[in-house]
Amino acid sequence: MAERTTDTTGTAGGGSPWAPGDHILWRYRGNATDRVHICRPVTVVQDTADLLAVWVAPGTDCVKPLLADGTPLHREPLATRYTKPRTTTVARWAGTGVLKLARPGDPWSVWLFWDDDWAFRNWYVNLEEPLTRWSGGVDSEDHFLDIAVFPDRRWEWKDEDEFAQAQRAGLMTAGQAERVRAAGRSAVELIEAWGAPFTAGWERWRPDPAWTVPALPGDWDRTPAPLGA
């Protein structure tokens, strides 16, 4: 696991960026809590002042939430999905890998999906808090609402029902919800202008065959040390 101190806006001020092939953690806090409930070990593809790109490899052991009674979240009715007690479990990333792209300060990251034969499927704009960098990776908070973007430039909102239910469950205030909607509108402007990353050729990217699958550390939920400590 790479251990270095970075800032919240780009590569390290006065320090070194992560190198291609470094293993870091991409984590999400639970909504309305500081507890990490999603953790994905990833491989750094690129880390510059303008972009962090990472690869979630097939077969990676990841942490994900589930209900305390063992019910997977997607099987719980939406009305009670965000109110029942939760815990976390470790599960292996199934299916094809995912490339994640994040620009410093953006309230979203863009994920790329492929089929098994590497036929490009789509981009996915995941609305979230701008990433916070720390010595072992990056942290954020998911904002439920997302946008699917297709190679023919079509796009559509995703998970609007979950976004609405999260507000009813008290996981997001009206002010927070409006900021998320505003972020989504900004993302749509980028999509309709067909700017980067949609024109950057990332759909033709392939992982280095020499890369190994990152391991999930036992202290995956540790609290990051203050920046500069």
C-alpha positions in Angstrom: 0.0 0.0 0.0 1.4 3.4 -1.0 1.9 5.7 2.0 2.3 9.3 1.2 0.7 12.6 2.2 -1.3 14.5 -0.4 -3.5 17.5 -0.6 -7.2 17.6 -1.5 -7.0 19.3 -4.8 -4.4 17.3 -6.8 -1.1 15.6 -6.5 1.1 16.3 -3.5 2.1 19.9 -2.9 5.9 19.5 -2.7 5.6 15.7 -2.7 5.3 12.9 -5.3 2.2 11.8 -7.0 1.2 8.2 -7.0 2.9 6.2 -9.8 1.2 4.0 -12.3 0.9 0.6 -10.7 0.7 1.8 -7.1 -2.1 0.3 -5.0 -4.3 2.7 -3.1 -7.8 2.6 -1.6 -10.9 4.3 -3.0 -13.4 4.6 -0.2 -16.9 6.0 0.6 -18.2 7.1 3.9 -21.8 6.3 4.8 -24.2 9.1 4.3 -24.8 11.2 7.5 -21.9 9.4 9.2 -18.1 9.4 9.2 -17.9 5.6 9.0 -16.4 4.1 5.9 -18.7 1.5 4.4 -17.3 1.0 0.9 -13.6 0.3 0.2 -12.1 -0.8 -3.1 -8.4 -1.5 -3.5 -7.4 0.0 -6.8 -4.4 0.3 -9.1 -3.2 3.8 -10.1 -3.3 4.4 -13.8 -2.5 8.1 -13.8 -2.1 10.7 -11.1 -1.5 14.3 -12.2 -2.6 17.8 -11.1 -5.6 17.4 -13.6 -6.7 13.8 -13.2 -6.6 10.7 -11.0 -7.3 7.5 -12.9 -7.5 4.1 -11.2 -8.4 0.6 -12.2 -10.7 -1.7 -10.2 -9.5 -5.2 -11.3 -11.7 -8.2 -11.6 -11.4 -10.4 -8.6 -10.5 -7.6 -6.1 -11.7 -8.2 -2.5 -13.8 -5.1 -1.7 -15.8 -3.9 1.3 -19.5 -3.2 0.8 -22.5 -2.5 3.0 -25.3 -4.9 3.7 -28.2 -5.1 6.2 -27.3 -6.4 9.7 -29.6 -9.4 9.1 -27.5 -10.4 6.0 -29.9 -9.1 3.4 -28.1 -7.5 0.3 -29.1 -3.9 -0.1 -30.6 -4.4 -3.6 -33.0 -7.0 -2.2 -34.4 -4.8 0.5 -37.5 -2.8 -0.5 -36.7 0.8 -1.1 -39.0 2.0 1.6 -36.8 0.4 4.3 -33.4 0.2 2.6 -32.0 3.2 4.3 -33.6 2.8 7.7 -32.7 -0.8 8.8 -29.4 -1.4 10.7 -26.4 -2.1 8.5 -23.0 -3.7 8.7 -20.3 -4.4 6.1 -19.0 -7.5 4.4 -16.1 -8.4 2.1 -17.0 -9.6 -1.4 -15.0 -10.2 -4.5 -15.5 -7.8 -7.4 -17.5 -9.7 -10.0 -17.5 -9.3 -13.7 -15.3 -7.0 -15.7 -13.1 -4.3 -14.2 -13.9 -0.6 -14.0 -11.8 2.4 -14.8 -12.5 5.4 -12.6 -11.6 9.0 -13.5 -11.7 11.9 -11.1 -10.7 15.6 -11.6 -9.7 17.5 -8.5 -12.7 19.4 -7.1 -15.3 17.8 -9.3 -18.4 16.6 -7.4 -18.5 13.4 -9.5 -16.2 10.7 -10.9 -16.6 9.1 -14.3 -16.5 5.3 -14.5 -15.9 3.3 -17.7 -17.5 -0.2 -18.2 -16.7 -2.8 -20.8 -18.1 -6.2 -21.7 -16.1 -9.4 -21.3 -14.7 -9.0 -24.8 -13.6 -5.5 -24.1 -16.4 -4.0 -26.2 -17.0 -0.6 -24.6 -20.4 -0.4 -22.9 -20.8 3.1 -21.4 -19.6 5.8 -19.1 -21.2 6.3 -15.7 -21.1 9.7 -13.9 -21.2 9.0 -10.2 -22.3 12.1 -8.3 -20.3 12.3 -5.0 -18.4 14.6 -2.8 -15.1 15.8 -4.4 -12.4 13.3 -3.5 -10.3 13.9 -0.4 -6.8 12.6 -0.7 -4.9 11.0 2.2 -1.7 8.9 2.5 -3.3 5.6 1.5 -5.9 6.7 -1.1 -9.0 8.8 -1.6 -12.3 9.2 0.3 -15.7 10.5 -0.7 -19.5 10.3 0.0 -21.8 8.9 -2.6 -24.8 11.1 -3.5 -27.2 8.4 -4.9 -28.0 10.2 -8.1 -26.0 9.1 -11.2 -25.9 9.6 -15.0 -25.3 6.9 -17.6 -23.7 8.1 -20.8 -23.5 6.0 -24.0 -21.2 6.0 -27.0 -23.9 7.6 -29.2 -23.9 10.5 -26.8 -27.3 9.6 -25.3 -27.5 10.0 -21.5 -30.1 9.3 -18.8 -30.5 9.8 -15.1 -30.1 6.8 -12.9 -31.3 5.9 -9.4 -33.6 8.9 -9.0 -35.8 6.7 -6.8 -32.9 6.1 -4.4 -32.1 9.8 -4.4 -35.6 10.6 -3.4 -35.8 7.9 -0.8 -32.5 9.0 0.8 -34.0 12.4 1.4 -37.1 11.0 2.9 -34.9 8.8 5.2 -33.0 11.9 6.4 -29.7 11.0 4.8 -29.7 14.2 2.8 -31.1 17.7 3.6 -33.0 19.7 1.1 -30.0 22.0 0.7 -27.7 19.1 0.1 -30.1 17.6 -2.5 -30.3 20.8 -4.4 -26.5 21.0 -4.5 -26.4 17.4 -5.9 -29.0 18.4 -8.5 -26.9 21.4 -9.4 -23.8 19.2 -9.8 -25.8 16.9 -12.0 -26.9 19.7 -14.2 -23.2 20.8 -14.5 -22.3 17.2 -15.5 -25.0 17.2 -18.1 -23.6 20.4 -19.6 -20.3 18.7 -19.9 -21.9 15.6 -21.5 -23.9 17.7 -24.0 -20.7 19.7 -24.9 -19.0 16.3 -25.3 -15.9 17.4 -23.4 -13.3 15.4 -21.6 -13.2 12.6 -20.5 -15.7 11.5 -23.2 -13.4 12.6 -26.0 -10.1 11.5 -24.3 -10.0 8.0 -25.7 -10.1 6.2 -22.4 -12.5 3.6 -23.8 -9.5 2.3 -25.7 -7.3 2.0 -22.6 -6.2 -1.4 -21.3 -4.6 -2.4 -18.0 -1.0 -3.5 -17.9 -1.0 -7.3 -17.9 1.9 -7.2 -15.4 -0.3 -5.6 -12.7 -1.3 -7.7 -9.7 -4.7 -7.5 -8.0 -4.5 -5.2 -5.0 -5.0 -6.8 -1.6 -7.6 -5.5 0.9 -5.6 -4.4 4.1 -6.9 -5.3 7.5 -7.0 -1.7 8.5 -9.1 -0.6 5.5 -11.4 1.5 7.7 -8.6 3.4 9.5 -9.0 7.1 10.0 -6.6 9.1 7.8 -3.9 11.1 9.6 -4.2 14.9 9.2 -2.6 16.1 6.0 0.9 17.1 6.6 1.2 15.1 9.7 
